[in-house]
């Protein structure tokens, strides 16, 4: 399996992440250290695994646990694909618009320094759309909002992506289509909302520091902040799948990293000004700084649901629409559809790869035989279906624990070698080596 280049950048023999932690430890958010180190250990059998054995040739296969972290490129890509798949089945089968709310470049640093403003930013964007639909069409739309804090160059650029139903539910429980969003008009309203949001949520001292930025953002953007809502074309499911993947994508995909030589990282990006593909080269430390800024705070939800899709309204809205569509014979809701997350095997097969549970040696199937989990810092056998499986897993644990202890033993030996001579025993041992 090809090694993850992002893991190399952070954790290879140059130890960039360890050096970075020592240099900036007081300035790094605890959640960043937690997520990066989860990423480091992702897919390592030393953190637990499931054992599968081929029923034909008895070939053993260890499938390590994944970290499911928010920084891990492997896990976030899988979660993005699965979330977009579930999204296409769960939302209403009606046209949706992909609406994007951005802010002025000069305000980005304010949101970086005051991350508590990011949730209200999402709330206010959704409220602006909800209020518009409520006034003009007298309906409650369904809104799914996703926060991106990154731009194409992995710079800090907070903006809100929204998936908005083109229509909504009326007070009587019927569906009413409405396919018009005046994003030119919304631009000025959005500008007012963002500037007011910053002023209302900062202290006097903080406001004083950013006042010049606020004034500049207002005078520089005569038409308001950029709001875009292109009409979607093609099949509804394809639209939803694409937008869903886009909303949940990581800050940078490993396919965008072009080169790493131990000290510099080169990655490609699309320049929004001229739509051309370009490359940028950064020192590893600068690259790490850009990346870790996009790790959200603990418990922060980068995807939120509003209107008909909110937790509070979703079940009631679906009941009302189910009754409405029975009378109208217009099917916009999959009433009897039961959603289920795909297994790891199903996701691999659906991505076009070979069934991972088919043995490459004899084409028979692998069978689940046991599981090893970490417990109190050591690996323990949780499940063993046969004596042979238990014996094999015990040998694997001994091997893995040995690998784990080797660096610790080397460190212990070095400390013993370097410690000052204080005891008679130490002096005696040293004198033995000095005898000619």
C-alpha positions in Angstrom: 0.0 0.0 0.0 1.3 3.4 -0.9 2.4 5.5 2.1 0.3 8.5 2.9 2.4 11.5 1.9 0.9 13.7 4.6 2.0 11.2 7.2 5.5 11.4 5.8 5.5 15.2 6.0 4.5 15.2 9.6 6.1 12.0 11.0 9.1 10.9 8.9 12.7 10.8 10.1 12.8 14.6 10.1 10.3 14.6 12.9 8.7 17.9 11.8 5.6 17.5 14.0 7.6 16.9 17.1 9.8 19.9 16.4 6.8 22.0 15.6 5.2 21.0 19.0 8.3 21.9 20.9 8.6 25.3 19.2 4.9 26.3 19.4 3.4 24.1 22.2 1.9 27.1 24.1 0.1 28.4 21.0 -1.3 25.1 19.7 -4.9 24.3 20.6 -5.2 21.0 22.6 -7.7 19.6 20.0 -5.0 20.0 17.3 -2.5 17.9 19.1 -5.2 15.3 19.8 -6.3 15.1 16.2 -2.8 15.1 14.6 -1.7 12.3 16.9 -4.8 10.3 16.1 -4.0 10.7 12.5 -0.4 9.4 13.1 -1.7 6.2 14.7 -4.5 5.6 12.2 -4.3 2.2 10.6 -1.5 1.0 13.0 -2.1 -2.6 14.2 -0.5 -1.6 17.5 -3.8 0.2 18.3 -6.0 -2.8 17.7 -7.2 -4.9 14.7 -9.7 -7.5 13.5 -8.4 -10.9 12.3 -9.8 -12.5 9.1 -8.6 -15.9 7.8 -9.2 -17.3 4.3 -11.4 -20.3 4.4 -9.5 -21.8 1.5 -5.7 -21.3 2.1 -5.9 -20.1 5.7 -4.1 -16.8 4.7 -4.5 -14.4 7.7 -5.4 -10.8 7.2 -5.2 -8.1 9.9 -7.5 -5.1 9.4 -6.4 -2.3 11.8 -8.8 0.1 13.4 -9.1 3.5 11.9 -9.0 6.7 13.9 -12.1 8.4 12.4 -10.4 11.7 13.2 -11.3 15.0 11.7 -7.7 15.6 10.4 -7.1 12.2 8.9 -7.2 12.3 5.1 -8.1 8.6 4.8 -11.0 8.7 7.3 -12.4 12.1 6.2 -12.5 11.0 2.6 -14.4 7.9 3.5 -16.8 9.8 5.7 -17.3 12.4 3.0 -18.3 9.8 0.5 -20.6 8.0 2.9 -22.3 11.2 4.1 -23.0 12.4 0.6 -24.5 8.9 -0.2 -26.8 9.1 2.8 -27.7 12.7 2.0 -29.0 11.8 -1.5 -31.4 9.3 0.1 -32.5 11.3 3.1 -33.3 14.7 1.6 -36.4 15.6 -0.4 -36.2 14.6 -4.0 -36.7 18.2 -5.3 -34.3 20.7 -6.9 -31.8 22.2 -4.5 -29.5 25.2 -5.0 -25.8 25.4 -3.9 -25.6 28.8 -2.2 -22.2 30.2 -1.1 -21.8 33.1 1.4 -18.3 34.6 1.6 -16.7 37.4 3.6 -14.2 40.2 2.9 -10.6 39.1 2.9 -9.7 41.7 5.6 -12.1 40.0 8.0 -10.7 36.5 7.8 -8.1 37.0 10.5 -10.9 38.2 12.9 -12.6 34.8 12.6 -9.2 33.0 13.0 -8.5 34.8 16.3 -12.2 34.6 17.5 -13.3 31.1 16.4 -16.4 31.4 18.5 -17.8 33.6 15.7 -17.9 30.7 13.2 -21.1 29.1 14.5 -23.1 32.4 14.4 -21.7 32.9 10.9 -23.4 29.7 9.8 -26.6 30.5 11.7 -26.9 34.0 10.2 -26.4 32.8 6.7 -29.2 30.2 7.1 -31.4 32.8 8.8 -31.0 35.2 5.8 -32.2 32.5 3.4 -35.0 31.3 5.7 -36.3 34.8 6.2 -36.3 35.5 2.4 -38.3 32.3 1.7 -40.6 33.1 4.5 -41.4 36.6 3.3 -41.5 36.0 -0.5 -42.9 32.5 -0.8 -44.5 32.0 2.6 -42.7 28.7 3.1 -40.1 27.1 5.3 -37.2 25.7 3.2 -34.8 22.9 4.0 -31.2 24.1 4.5 -28.0 22.1 5.1 -25.1 24.4 5.8 -21.4 23.4 5.7 -18.5 25.6 6.9 -15.3 25.7 5.0 -12.4 27.6 6.7 -10.0 27.0 3.8 -9.4 28.5 0.4 -7.7 26.8 -2.6 -4.3 27.7 -1.3 -5.2 26.1 2.2 -5.2 29.7 3.5 -7.8 30.6 6.2 -10.9 31.7 4.4 -14.1 31.1 6.3 -17.2 30.8 4.1 -20.5 29.0 4.2 -21.8 26.5 1.6 -25.5 25.7 1.7 -27.8 23.2 0.1 -31.2 24.9 -0.1 -34.5 23.3 -1.3 -36.1 25.3 -4.1 -39.3 25.6 -2.3 -40.6 24.6 1.1 -43.5 23.5 3.2 -46.4 25.9 3.8 -48.3 26.3 7.1 -50.9 23.9 5.8 -48.4 21.2 5.3 -48.3 21.3 1.5 -45.2 21.6 -0.8 -44.7 24.9 -2.7 -41.9 25.2 -5.3 -40.0 28.5 -5.4 -37.0 28.7 -7.8 -35.6 32.2 -7.3 -32.8 33.5 -5.1 -31.9 37.2 -5.7 -28.2 36.8 -4.6 -27.3 40.2 -5.9 -29.9 41.7 -3.4 -28.7 39.4 -0.6 -25.1 40.5 -0.9 -25.7 43.9 0.8 -27.9 42.2 3.5 -25.2 39.6 4.1 -22.5 42.4 4.5 -24.6 44.1 7.1 -25.3 40.8 9.0 -21.5 39.9 9.1 -20.4 43.3 10.3 -23.1 43.5 12.9 -22.2 39.9 14.0 -18.6 40.9 14.7 -19.5 44.1 16.5 -22.1 42.3 18.7 -19.8 39.5 19.8 -16.5 41.2 20.6 -15.5 43.2 23.7 -14.9 47.0 23.5 -11.2 46.4 23.5 -11.4 43.8 20.8 -13.7 46.0 18.7 -11.2 48.8 18.9 -8.5 46.6 17.4 -10.6 45.6 14.4 -12.6 48.8 13.8 -10.4 49.9 10.9 -10.9 46.5 9.2 -14.7 46.7 9.6 -14.8 50.2 8.1 -12.5 49.1 5.2 -14.6 46.0 4.5 -17.8 48.2 4.3 -16.3 50.9 2.1 -14.4 48.5 -0.2 -17.5 46.3 -1.0 -20.1 48.7 -2.4 -22.3 45.9 -3.6 -21.9 43.8 -0.5 -20.1 40.6 0.2 -20.0 37.9 -2.4 -23.1 35.6 -2.5 -23.5 33.1 -5.3 -26.3 30.7 -6.0 -25.9 29.0 -9.5 -28.8 27.0 -10.9 -28.1 23.2 -10.8 -28.5 21.1 -13.9 -28.8 17.4 -14.4 -30.3 14.7 -12.3 -31.2 15.6 -8.7 -29.3 12.7 -7.2 -26.1 13.6 -9.1 -26.4 17.2 -8.0 -26.8 16.2 -4.3 -24.0 13.7 -4.4 -21.6 16.2 -5.9 -22.5 19.1 -3.5 -22.5 16.7 -0.5 -18.9 15.5 -1.3 -17.8 19.1 -1.9 -19.3 20.3 1.5 -17.5 17.6 3.5 -14.2 17.6 1.7 -10.9 18.0 3.7 -8.8 21.1 3.5 -6.4 19.4 1.1 -6.5 16.0 -0.7 -3.2 14.1 -0.8 -3.6 14.0 -4.6 -2.9 17.7 -4.6 0.5 17.3 -2.9 3.0 17.3 -5.8 6.3 16.9 -4.0 8.0 16.7 -0.6 11.8 16.7 -0.2 12.2 16.6 3.5 12.1 20.4 4.0 9.7 21.8 1.4 6.2 20.9 0.3 4.8 21.7 -3.2 1.0 21.5 -3.8 -1.2 22.4 -6.7 -4.4 24.6 -6.6 -6.8 26.3 -8.9 -6.3 30.1 -8.9 -9.9 31.6 -8.6 -8.9 34.7 -10.5 -7.8 33.2 -13.8 -9.1 29.5 -13.3 -5.6 28.2 -14.0 -3.9 25.4 -12.1 -0.8 26.6 -10.3 1.7 25.3 -7.7 2.9 26.7 -4.4 6.0 25.6 -2.5 6.2 26.1 1.3 8.6 25.2 4.1 7.2 22.3 6.1 6.6 24.5 9.2 4.5 27.0 7.1 2.6 24.1 5.5 1.8 22.6 8.9 0.6 26.0 10.2 -1.8 26.4 7.2 -3.2 22.9 7.7 -3.8 22.7 11.4 -5.8 26.0 11.4 -8.6 24.1 9.7 -9.0 21.5 12.5 -12.3 22.5 14.1 -12.7 23.0 17.9 -13.8 20.1 20.0 -17.5 19.3 19.5 -17.8 22.0 16.8 -20.2 20.8 14.0 -19.1 21.9 10.5 -22.4 20.7 9.1 -25.6 22.1 10.5 -29.3 21.6 9.6 -32.0 24.3 9.4 -35.6 24.8 8.4 -37.3 21.6 7.4 -34.1 19.7 7.8 -33.5 20.8 11.4 -33.9 18.1 14.1 -36.8 20.0 15.6 -38.8 20.2 12.4 -37.7 17.2 10.3 -40.0 14.5 11.5 -43.1 16.7 11.6 -42.3 18.1 8.1 -41.9 14.6 6.7 -45.2 13.4 8.2 -47.0 16.4 6.7 -45.4 16.0 3.3 -46.1 12.2 3.3 -49.8 12.9 3.7 -49.7 15.7 1.1 -47.9 13.6 -1.6 -50.5 10.7 -1.1 -53.2 13.1 -2.2 -51.3 14.8 -5.0 -49.6 11.7 -6.3 -46.3 13.6 -6.5 -43.5 11.7 -4.9 -40.8 14.0 -3.3 -40.3 12.0 -0.2 -39.1 8.4 0.3 -41.4 7.5 3.2 -40.5 3.8 3.6 -36.8 4.2 2.9 -34.6 2.9 5.8 -31.2 4.4 5.8 -28.2 2.3 6.8 -24.5 3.1 6.8 -22.5 1.0 4.5 -19.9 -1.3 5.9 -16.2 -0.9 5.2 -16.4 -3.8 2.7 -19.5 -2.2 0.9 -17.7 1.1 0.6 -14.6 -0.4 -1.0 -16.7 -2.4 -3.5 -18.9 0.6 -4.4 -15.8 2.7 -5.1 -14.9 0.2 -7.9 -12.2 -1.7 -6.1 -11.9 -5.4 -5.7 -13.9 -7.1 -2.8 -11.4 -6.9 0.1 -12.9 -10.1 1.6 -11.8 -12.2 -1.4 -8.4 -13.9 -0.9 -6.0 -12.7 -3.7 -4.2 -16.1 -3.5 -7.1 -18.6 -3.9 -10.3 -16.5 -4.5 -12.0 -17.9 -1.5 -13.6 -15.6 1.2 -12.0 -14.4 4.4 -13.9 -15.2 7.6 -13.9 -13.1 10.8 -11.9 -15.0 13.5 -11.2 -12.5 16.2 -10.3 -9.1 17.5 -7.6 -7.4 19.5 -8.2 -4.1 21.3 -6.0 -1.8 23.4 -6.8 -1.9 27.1 -4.9 0.1 29.8 -2.0 0.7 27.4 -1.6 -3.0 26.3 -3.2 -5.1 23.6 -5.8 -7.7 24.7 -7.7 -10.4 22.8 -11.3 -9.4 22.9 -12.7 -12.2 20.6 -11.1 -15.4 19.5 -13.4 -17.9 17.6 -10.8 -20.7 17.5 -7.7 -21.9 19.4 -5.6 -21.3 16.3 -6.9 -17.7 16.0 -6.1 -17.1 19.7 -2.6 -18.5 19.3 -1.9 -16.4 16.2 -3.2 -13.2 17.8 -1.0 -13.9 20.9 2.0 -14.2 18.7 1.1 -10.9 16.9 0.7 -9.1 20.2 4.1 -10.3 21.4 5.6 -9.1 18.2 3.8 -5.7 18.3 4.6 -5.1 21.9 8.2 -5.9 21.2 8.3 -3.3 18.4 6.6 -0.8 20.8 9.2 -1.4 23.5 12.3 -1.2 21.4 12.4 2.6 21.2 11.7 2.8 25.0 14.6 0.4 25.7 16.9 2.5 23.5 15.9 5.6 25.3 16.4 4.0 28.7 19.9 2.8 27.7 20.8 6.3 26.5 19.6 7.9 29.7 21.6 5.4 31.7 24.7 6.1 29.6 24.3 9.9 29.8 23.5 10.2 33.5 26.1 11.7 35.8 28.3 9.3 37.9 27.1 9.6 41.5 27.4 6.1 42.9 30.4 3.9 43.7 29.0 1.2 41.5 29.0 3.6 38.5 32.6 4.7 39.1 33.6 1.1 39.5 32.0 0.1 36.2 33.7 2.9 34.4 37.1 2.1 35.9 36.8 -1.5 34.4 36.6 -0.1 30.9 39.7 2.2 31.5 41.9 -0.7 32.5 44.5 -1.2 29.8 
